[in-house]
Amino acid sequence: MSVNPRVRDWAVTDLAVTGAVRAVVRAPAPVLSTAGAAVDPTSPEVVQLAADLVATMRVSPGCVGLAAPQVGVAAQVFCVDVSQHPKTREHHGTFVLCNAAVVASTRNEKAREGCMSVPDLTGDVKRPSRIVVRGQLPGTGEEVELEAEAFEARALQHEIDHCDGLLFLDRAAGAHAVYARKTYL
Amino acid sequence: MTAVTLHAITVLGHDRPGIIAETTDRLAGLGLNLEDSTMTLLRGHFAMTLVCEGAAGDAEIEAALAPLTTDGTLTVTVREVPVEQVPAADGTSWILSVHGGDRPGIVSAVVGVLAAVGGNITDLTTRLAGDLYLLVAEVDLPADADAAAVEHDLAAVAADLGVGVTLRAAETDEL
């Protein structure tokens, strides 16, 4: 796997706006089950949203990613930062992608996921552990393609799912693969 | 105003299509709200347990579900239950897997190790497939439990039984 330096070197300061912390919505909020609209990554609203997502992620304990629907906006924008997580291997640091999609994937692995928007449940979800994602950087709108593996790959797919109006509950590995949460961050 | 109560309902017996549809339709007809439920097939037998909330009484619910039992293939029980306060867990979560040749006493011996340290099973499935016996359980261990010692004791019990046992941390990826 190779890290895309353009994504790795991207920083939220590139957006040149100050991010505000937004309230995180919880299921069953309808926005979480609504497919997000494609966005213009250069528009001021999207740039502000991108900065707000990063700001909100950074004040949320243990949060490694946040998608626009989780702050109540049905749009295809999300941020990720798995750099501090113990399960992370190679990673791209903090970045935001717009209109992103998984374009290639291999090696399914099952893991238990939790989500800020579904605070009382966890669930086993099988996802590819090596993926290629294509999307656009907010601000410039530059199209980028990046390879991700392991924890970063899982986080990216979880956030892209949010942008498509899907929760991990939609991908539960079976009828007995969803659990009441026992510990909270 | 009628007090809202919780009712634990079980439906057990010969499986056929439509049992859940009929059961839930009758409960909805009484204005009952299904909360938590679980259903599976146990050696081909339909087995469902559910907890629902509503103003109807046990006798009224039993009467509504009675048609399910008239051909003698299903058994229904209804019992009012108190609201349980689930304490916040300060321990650790684990997944226990045991599998090996079927013989009496596997479950009791293995879960006895967990009970001895105050471990609490919150989900359990066992399956017998031919000669293969399988147990998978979600286990909470108290914060002061020595997980390595529990694993050691489980391994000793498993060796006596001639089965394999693994205890894995039930980690959740917070995303």
Interface residues (C-beta under 8 A of the other chain):
Chain A: G62 C63 V64 G65 K87 A111 R112 E113 G114 C115 M116 T122 F151 R154 A155 H158 E159 F168 A175 H176 Y179 A180 R181 K182 T183 Y184 L185
Chain B: T38 M39 T40 V86 A88 A89 S93 T122 D123 T125 E138 D140 A170 E171 T172 D173 E174 L175
